[in-house]
């Protein structure tokens, strides 16, 4: 197997857009989650992570920090 796999924090606008596109495909299109439930307004306060395989956006997740814990949310592959 020669697949180049990387997981990194999404820090650029391009990476964040790739995360949102993965989530859109998985949740809104694939699972029929209403857009207003998926895009819940909490993304700006979260850290986002992008999974790439051979340079192609393949997965995403967000981590939202609350007062006393971190919540791993919106995991999409």
N, C-alpha and C positions, 0 to 999 in steps of 0.2 A: 504494500500500500504506500503510495507516494503523496497522499493528501497532505497539504500544508494546512494545519489547523491553528487558529489563534483566537484567544479570548482576551479582550482588552476593554478598559473603560472607554466609553464613547465621550471624547472631549471636543471633537470638532462638530460643526453643524452638519457636515456630510455624514459622519458616523451616527449622530443622533437621528438624522432622517432615515438612515438605513435601519436602525432599530425600530423606528415607528412603522416603516414599511413592512418589516417582518411581522410585527404585531398586527398590523392591518390585515395582512394575508391570513394569518393564523386565526385570530379572534373574530374580526368583523366579517371577512369573506368566508373563512373556513368553518367557523362555529356559530355564525349568525349572531354574535354579540352586538347589541345596539351600539352604534358609534359613541353616543353620549355616555355610555357606561364604560367603554374601553378608554376613551380619551376623557379622563375624569378630573383634569385640572391639577393633578398632583405630580406631574412629570417635572415641572421646573424645580421642585424641592427634592428631587430624587437623583441618585447616581444611576447611570445606564451603562450596560455592558453589551458588547457586540461579539458574537461568535462568527468567524469567517472560516470557510473551507475553500482553499485554493483562491483566496481573494474575493469570494462571493459571500455576501451577507446571508447567513443560514440560521442564526438564532439571536435572541435578545432577552434581556432581563433588566429589571430595575430594582434598586435597593433604596428603600425609603426609611430614613432614620426618624424615629419618634423620640419622645423624651427619654425612654429607658431601654430601647431596643432597636434593632434593625429588622425591617420586614422585606423579605425577598418576594417580589411580586412580578406579575406580567411576564412569566417565563414562557417563551415561545420558541419552538424549533421547527 
